[in-house]
């Protein structure tokens, strides 16, 4: 990021040598200069107005955000998707990690606008998103049932202060999604959202009218925070300004975070309930219990410990029961993390010892248990690090023991890792880090194998220019038919220039 006379100039540049033959999807450049209350977006950017409308979808755009005083305004227009013609002669090759077969897509353009009032602590924003595919941008695909789509989303987002320490957050949106803009026009009675927006998109037989809502209350105290959240998203709710949204879900969650023992102990507790099948369109309804407990204790000098436990229960019951119903399901997912640590002072530096234990399990408690749902495992890592302040150097290592067991068998790994790092030259301009690890593996089908990995990272800092070089090598050997042997090499070079 460059700052010139109060103007912030963050740059984004992404390059790739993949898929050069048809679309270059990752070669992108964008800039968002900012001056006081004005911000300009040019090039490839990911802007967020609300989580159900324009929610970080990267597009080639031109836009502006203006926040003078308590006025909040944003507008952007751009290409959300590049046209890609279908190649009917291309043949898919499963041996390639990145396929050469292009995925057809219509050119998609659209705009988003936000108008609101207030500050980040208390505000109300009205957001509108409209995007539409151009049916003439490509020939209609033959192999895939791809149709040009259109979308109009209207959202209301805000935060209201109800009392001194009590806030109300809300985010609601209505989406009008047309799966095929060339489908026949809708006849007869339409829904309220479809009727209201009919003059913009033109409702058809492929139109969906859906809602999404998230609202919550948050209470802040001196040493604790309390939050209660309700979320409901209709099945198949879509927005062309969001990559992914969890749909067909209704949930209630409560969270308590607190600091105890004069700030030495921090706690986090979350509990909730969730279910799907809101429109009763599925054969079964899944219900899920959400639970999480986190504790982090830090003594004044030496000892500290992190403990985190999560427990998620999932039950699935059919809408119509039968004697032998495979839709009956009761699963419990558990994860326990325990990480004690100790630090000791030493001349010109110190010693650090840590132990990490992670246990995870997925079990099926229903009568018709699925064997593929049984999964257990643990990870152990005992590590030691010594650092020297004057040389800005570190040296460490540790022992590793892992085990995973499921329906396919047991895989167990034992090994060690070592790492070293140091700063060089004047003002520590050059920094190098080396890490290596070796694991002896006992594989599921009874064979054995090994994994060896070596990583080297070097960073060189000049006055305004910085270089970063990362090299990696991994060698995986296997005498088990179910686990392939492979060798992988990685090289990355990064350049950062400060204006």
Secondary structure, DSSP 8 states (H G I E B T S, - for coil): -EEETTEEEEEEEE---SSTTTT-TT-EEEEEEEETTEEEEEEEEEEES-TTSSEEEEEEEEEEEE-STTEEEEEEEEEEE--B---TT----TT-SS-SS---B--EEEEEEEEEEE-SSSEEEEEEEEEEE-TTSS---SSS-----EEEEEEEEEEEE-SSSEEEEEEEEEEEEES-TTS-B--S---HHHHHTHHHH--BTTEEEEEEEEEEEEEE-SSEEEEEEEEEE-TT---TT-S----SEEEEEEEEEEEETTTTEEEEEEEEEEE--TTS-SSEEEEEEEEEEEEEEE-SSSEEEEEEEEEEEEEEEESS--TT-TT-EEEEEEEEEEEEEEEEEETTEEEEEEEEEEEEEEEE-STT--GGG-EEEEEEEEEEEEEETTTTEEEEEEEEEEEEEETTEEEEEEEEEEEEEEEESGGG-EEEEEEEEEEEEE-TTS-EEEEEEEEEEEEEE-SSEEEEEEEEEEEEEE--TTS--EEEEEEEEEEEE--
